[in-house]
């Protein structure tokens, strides 16, 4: 794992421990050297057969973007394996309140974002990001809870379409329900990202309240 990424992941784990959120570090894929053909696979996942099933269908993505998607997909698989909801936090997440009960079936619970730090009330449907008016997706995938049914739906989508976009963009609002019932976490990247060679799609993404 990238050194700075590991430091931030440990910070994330510390914030979880400080608020009583059960958590453990999950080693993700590493594409920070820029080589798409040799993305580093965590030792614990090297023998996973599902890795051979996936294809990258968007070849404009960088190695680091693909690695982040693979890390999220691995956690979707884990959710299906344990057959229970799991909280997924990226390394830049800061937990401020424990998320202990997932009250929803076939839905993602969005846990919060830095834009909500100064907001007095939250909408039940959180703000989405969008490429255009017909393509809305989760507002960054730094902190969310997923249940096995939704994990299965997202995984099947990747099986059918391949890794067709970055991780957040693949979590599409017209495919899965995304709700929010409180402010549990926010993202604090400190100006650091492992995705240093992102393709030029961000120029036409925007925030939209749905």
C-alpha positions as CSV (number, residue, x, y, z in Angstrom):
1,X,0.0,0.0,0.0
2,X,1.1,3.5,-0.8
3,X,2.8,5.1,2.3
4,X,0.7,8.2,2.5
5,X,-2.4,6.3,1.8
6,X,-1.6,3.9,4.7
7,X,-1.0,6.9,7.0
8,X,-4.5,8.3,6.1
9,X,-6.1,4.9,6.4
10,X,-4.6,4.6,9.9
11,X,-6.1,8.1,10.7
12,X,-9.4,6.9,9.5
13,X,-9.2,3.8,11.7
14,X,-8.3,6.0,14.7
15,X,-11.4,8.1,14.1
16,X,-13.5,5.0,13.9
17,X,-12.1,3.7,17.2
18,X,-12.6,7.1,18.9
19,X,-16.4,7.0,18.2
20,X,-17.0,3.3,18.7
21,X,-17.3,2.3,15.1
22,X,-16.2,-1.3,14.5
23,X,-13.5,-1.2,11.8
24,X,-10.5,-2.9,10.4
25,X,-8.0,-2.0,7.7
26,X,-8.6,-3.6,4.3
27,X,-5.6,-3.6,2.0
28,X,-6.6,-2.3,-1.4
29,X,-5.1,-2.5,-4.9
30,X,-2.2,-0.2,-5.8
31,X,-1.9,1.4,-9.2
32,X,0.2,4.4,-8.2
33,X,3.2,3.4,-10.3
34,X,1.0,4.1,-13.4
35,X,1.3,0.6,-15.0
36,X,-2.1,-0.7,-15.9
37,X,-0.8,-4.2,-16.7
38,X,0.9,-4.6,-13.3
39,X,-1.5,-3.2,-10.7
40,X,-0.4,-4.5,-7.3
41,X,-2.9,-7.1,-5.9
42,X,-3.1,-7.5,-2.1
43,X,-1.7,-10.8,-1.0
44,X,-5.0,-11.7,0.6
45,X,-6.8,-11.4,-2.8
46,X,-4.3,-12.9,-5.2
47,X,-6.1,-16.2,-5.4
48,X,-9.6,-14.7,-5.9
49,X,-11.1,-16.2,-9.0
50,X,-13.4,-13.2,-9.6
51,X,-10.4,-11.1,-10.6
52,X,-10.2,-13.1,-13.8
53,X,-13.8,-12.4,-14.6
54,X,-13.5,-8.6,-14.8
55,X,-12.5,-6.6,-17.9
56,X,-11.6,-2.9,-18.2
57,X,-13.9,-1.5,-20.8
58,X,-12.9,2.2,-20.4
59,X,-9.3,2.3,-21.5
60,X,-9.0,6.0,-20.8
61,X,-8.8,5.3,-17.1
62,X,-5.5,5.5,-15.3
63,X,-4.0,2.6,-13.4
64,X,-4.8,4.3,-10.1
65,X,-8.5,4.8,-11.0
66,X,-8.7,1.1,-12.0
67,X,-7.0,0.1,-8.7
68,X,-9.5,2.2,-6.7
69,X,-12.4,0.5,-8.5
70,X,-11.0,-2.9,-7.8
71,X,-10.7,-2.1,-4.1
72,X,-14.3,-1.2,-4.0
73,X,-15.3,-4.2,-6.0
74,X,-13.4,-6.4,-3.6
75,X,-15.4,-5.0,-0.7
76,X,-18.7,-5.6,-2.6
77,X,-17.6,-9.2,-2.8
78,X,-16.7,-9.3,0.9
79,X,-20.2,-7.9,1.7
80,X,-21.8,-10.7,-0.3
81,X,-19.5,-13.3,1.4
82,X,-20.3,-12.2,5.0
83,X,-24.0,-11.8,3.9
84,X,-24.4,-8.7,6.0
85,X,-24.1,-4.9,5.5
86,X,-20.7,-3.4,5.7
87,X,-19.4,0.2,6.0
88,X,-16.9,1.1,3.3
89,X,-14.5,4.0,4.0
90,X,-11.8,5.3,1.8
91,X,-8.5,6.4,3.4
92,X,-9.5,10.0,3.5
93,X,-12.7,9.4,5.5
94,X,-13.1,10.8,9.0
95,X,-15.8,9.1,11.1
96,X,-17.7,11.4,13.5
97,X,-20.5,9.1,14.7
98,X,-20.9,5.3,14.6
99,X,-23.1,3.8,12.0
100,X,-24.4,0.7,13.8
101,X,-27.7,-0.4,12.1
102,X,-28.4,-0.5,8.4
103,X,-32.1,-0.1,8.3
104,X,-32.6,-0.5,4.6
105,X,-32.8,-3.3,2.1
106,X,-31.3,-3.1,-1.3
107,X,-30.0,0.4,-0.7
108,X,-26.8,2.3,0.0
109,X,-26.6,4.5,3.0
110,X,-24.5,7.6,2.3
111,X,-22.6,8.6,5.4
112,X,-21.8,12.3,4.7
113,X,-19.3,14.6,3.0
114,X,-17.2,17.7,3.8
115,X,-19.9,19.9,2.1
116,X,-22.2,18.9,5.0
117,X,-20.0,20.0,7.8
118,X,-21.8,23.3,8.1
119,X,-25.3,22.2,7.1
120,X,-28.0,22.3,9.7
121,X,-30.3,19.8,8.2
122,X,-29.8,16.9,5.7
123,X,-32.0,15.7,2.9
124,X,-33.1,12.1,2.9
125,X,-31.7,11.8,-0.6
126,X,-28.2,13.2,-0.5
127,X,-26.7,15.4,-3.2
128,X,-25.6,13.4,-6.2
129,X,-22.8,14.0,-8.7
130,X,-23.5,13.9,-12.4
131,X,-21.9,13.7,-15.8
132,X,-25.1,14.9,-17.4
133,X,-28.8,15.1,-16.6
134,X,-29.2,11.4,-17.5
135,X,-26.2,10.1,-15.5
136,X,-26.3,10.7,-11.7
137,X,-24.1,8.9,-9.3
138,X,-22.9,8.8,-5.7
139,X,-21.2,12.0,-4.5
140,X,-17.7,10.5,-4.1
141,X,-17.4,7.0,-2.7
142,X,-15.4,7.9,0.4
143,X,-18.0,6.8,3.0
144,X,-21.1,4.6,2.5
145,X,-22.8,1.4,3.9
146,X,-23.8,-1.3,1.5
147,X,-26.0,-4.4,2.0
148,X,-25.5,-7.7,0.2
149,X,-28.4,-7.2,-2.2
150,X,-26.9,-3.9,-3.5
151,X,-23.4,-5.3,-3.5
152,X,-24.7,-8.1,-5.7
153,X,-26.3,-5.6,-8.1
154,X,-23.2,-3.5,-8.4
155,X,-21.0,-6.5,-8.9
156,X,-23.3,-7.9,-11.6
157,X,-23.2,-4.6,-13.3
158,X,-19.5,-4.7,-13.5
159,X,-19.5,-8.3,-14.8
160,X,-21.9,-7.2,-17.6
161,X,-20.3,-3.9,-18.5
162,X,-16.7,-4.3,-17.3
163,X,-15.0,-1.6,-15.3
164,X,-16.7,1.1,-17.4
165,X,-15.9,4.2,-15.2
166,X,-14.3,5.2,-12.0
167,X,-15.7,3.6,-8.8
168,X,-18.0,6.5,-7.8
169,X,-19.4,6.9,-11.3
170,X,-20.3,3.2,-11.5
171,X,-22.5,3.6,-8.4
172,X,-25.4,5.0,-10.5
173,X,-28.5,6.4,-8.9
174,X,-30.8,4.9,-11.4
175,X,-29.4,1.4,-10.6
176,X,-29.3,1.5,-6.8
177,X,-31.1,3.6,-4.2
178,X,-28.8,6.0,-2.3
179,X,-30.3,7.5,0.9
180,X,-29.0,9.4,4.0
181,X,-30.3,9.3,7.5
182,X,-27.6,11.2,9.3
183,X,-24.1,12.7,9.3
184,X,-21.6,10.0,10.2
185,X,-18.5,10.8,8.2
186,X,-16.8,13.3,5.9
187,X,-13.9,13.3,3.5
188,X,-10.6,15.0,4.4
189,X,-8.0,14.4,1.8
190,X,-5.4,17.0,2.9
191,X,-4.7,17.7,-0.7
192,X,-3.5,14.1,-1.4
193,X,-4.9,11.7,-3.8
194,X,-3.6,8.4,-5.2
195,X,-5.5,9.1,-8.4
196,X,-3.0,11.4,-10.1
197,X,-3.7,10.7,-13.7
198,X,-7.4,10.8,-13.9
199,X,-8.9,11.2,-17.3
200,X,-10.4,14.5,-18.3
201,X,-14.0,13.8,-17.3
202,X,-14.1,15.9,-14.1
203,X,-14.4,19.1,-16.2
204,X,-18.0,18.4,-16.9
205,X,-19.1,16.8,-13.6
206,X,-21.4,18.9,-11.4
207,X,-23.2,18.7,-8.2
208,X,-27.0,18.3,-8.3
209,X,-29.6,18.0,-5.6
210,X,-32.0,15.3,-6.6
